[in-house]
Amino acid sequence: APTIGPVSKLYFRYAAMNAGKSTQLLQVRHNYHERHQHTLLLKPALDDREGRDVIRPRIGGLEVKVDALVHPDTQLKHLVERHRDGLPSLDCVIVDEAQFLSREQVLQLCEVADFLGIPVMCYGLRADFRGELFPGSAALMALADDIEELKTICWCGRKATINARILDGHVLREGPQVLIGGNETYTALCRRHWAEDQVVPPDR
């Protein structure tokens, strides 16, 4: 669990899709609440797959409402301060889909950890369907104190590193960086099978 207090850190947990990021995020939140501690759960408004203000892991059976949505112009340090002032304490800030943050917002989360003394845990994708870093992920890779990869596998059993965007059973190479979608739009592939356009095993 993150260290709380004067050595609060900015954490980045990243993975390809279907690695269980949201499940782990909600487990961390549950652990804090079990200890009668308070969290602030945030999510970019851009991600509206499950509904803009909820987090629903793919494993199913669980849905949690976020405390606030993050818009492109949201000042995160101010948002955290406002929520902290209404609580006995604020023990952790948790951010889902952190790849959609701006670099400026990641810098604001650094200030939350460094100057407000509140640990910040960010979960998200590292790279897009073209294998290029999202702005938020690039900033987190550069600035986070603690970075951990949550691993998932390709259909072949190798580690999946690419969030492949698919259409009619083929890997797409071009298009906008952000296209919100679920398993019908994306799949996690290893680098080889992304390059070879093999979305499923050849005998399927």
N, C-alpha and C positions, 0 to 999 in steps of 0.2 A: 504494500500500500504506500502511497506517497507520504513523504515526511511533511508534517504540518508544523508551521511556525516560521521562525526567521530564515530557515533554509528552504522555504517553499520553492518548488520548481515548476517549470513548464514541461509537460510530458507530451510526446507524440507517439501514438500507437497506430501504425499503418499496415495495410495489407491490400491484396487484390480482393475482388468481390467474393462474397460467400465465405469469408474467413471467420465470421462470428464477431465482428467488431461491435455491433450494436448490442449483442448478447452480453459481451464482456463489459461494455460501458454500463449497462443497466445493473449488472452484478456489482460493479464498483459502487454505484449509487446506492444500491440496497445495503451494502456493507456499511456505508456511512450512516444510513438511516437506522440500521440495527443498533448502532452505538449512540443513538440520539444526537447525531450531528446533522448539520444542515448543508445541502448542496444547492447549486444553481445549475440547472440543466438547460443548455442552449442548443439551438439548431438553426442553420441558415434557412431563411424563408424560401430560398430557391428550391430546396429539396421538398417536393410535395407528393412523393410517391404514395405515402401512407396517409396523406392529409398533412397539411402544413405544420400543425402544432403537436404531432404525436411521433413517437418512435415505436416501430413495430418490427422486432427482429424477424428474420426469415424463418427461424425455427418454429414460430407460431405460438399462439396461446398467450401472448403477452403484449400489452400496449400501454405506454406511459406518455402522459401529456408533458410537454416541455414547459419550462417556466417562462421562457421568452424566446421569441424569434429574432434572428440576427439578419438585418437588412444591409445592403451595401454601405449605407451611410450611418449605421449604428456605431456609436462610440463605446467600445466594450468596457473600458475602464470605468466610464461613467455609469454604464448599465450595472456593472458589478457593485459599484459603490451604492447605488440606489437600493438594490436588493439587500445588501449587507446591512444598511441602516434600518431595515425593517425586521431584522432577525436578531436573536440573542448572540448568534455568531454565524459566520459563513465559513465553512470548513473546506469546501472544494468547489471549483467551477469545472463543469464537465461539458465538453463541446462535441456534438456528433457532426459527421460530414464536414470536418474542418478543412477539407481541400477547397471548399467554396469561400473561405475567408479571404480577405485581401491581405497583402503584406502589411499594410498599416494596421489592420485589426490584429494580426499576429504580434506586432510590436506592442499594441495595447495590452495584449494578454501577458507579454513579458513584464509590463509594468504592474499588472495585477499580482504576479508572482513575486516580483522584486521589491515593490514598494508598498503593496497592501498585505503582503505575507500570506497570500492565499494560493495553495497549489492549483494548477490548471491542468486538466487532462483532456487532450484533444485526440479524437479518433477520426480516421478518414482514409481515403485512397491516396497513394503516392502519385500515381501517374494516370493519364487518360488513355483512351483507346488507341492512340497513336504512339504510346510509350513516352509521352512528354509530361513533365511535371505540371501539376496544377499550381497556380500562384500561391495559394495557401499552403500547399504541401512543400513547395520550394522554400518558402519562408520558415516553415516549421523545421524542415531538415537542416536549415542553416542556423536557427536560433534556439531550438528546444534544448533543454538541459539533458533530457533523457529520451532516447529514441529506441523503439522496439518494433520489430516486424512480427505481425501475427500471420502465421503461415497457412496457406491453403494449397490444394493441389489441382493440377490439370487432370483431364480425363485419363492421361497416360500414367499418372502417378508421380510425375516430376513436380517440383514446386511451381505454382502458378505465379507469374509476375506481371502479366498483362491483363487489363480489363478490356477484353475484346468486345467491340460493338458489332453486332451481327444483324444481317438482314437476309432472309430467305436461305439461311444455312451457310452464309459466307461472311468472312471478316471484312468490315468496312475500313478503308484507309483514309477517307476524307470526310469532312463535315465539321460542324461546330464542336468546340471542345465540350460544351455542356449540353447534354441531352438526357433529361431525367428519364430513367426507365428501370425495369426490373429484369428478371431472368429471361423474359422474352426479347430483351434488347441487348443484354450483355452476358458474357460468360467469362470466367477466369481461365486463361490458357497459359501454358509455359511459352517461353519465347520461340521455341522451334515450331510448335503447332500454330502459333499466331502467324509466324512467317510463312508457313506452308498452307495457311487457310484451311486447317483441319479442325473444325468446331466440335466434331464428335468422332469417336473411333470409326475407322474405315468400314467395319462390318455392321454399322448401325444403319 
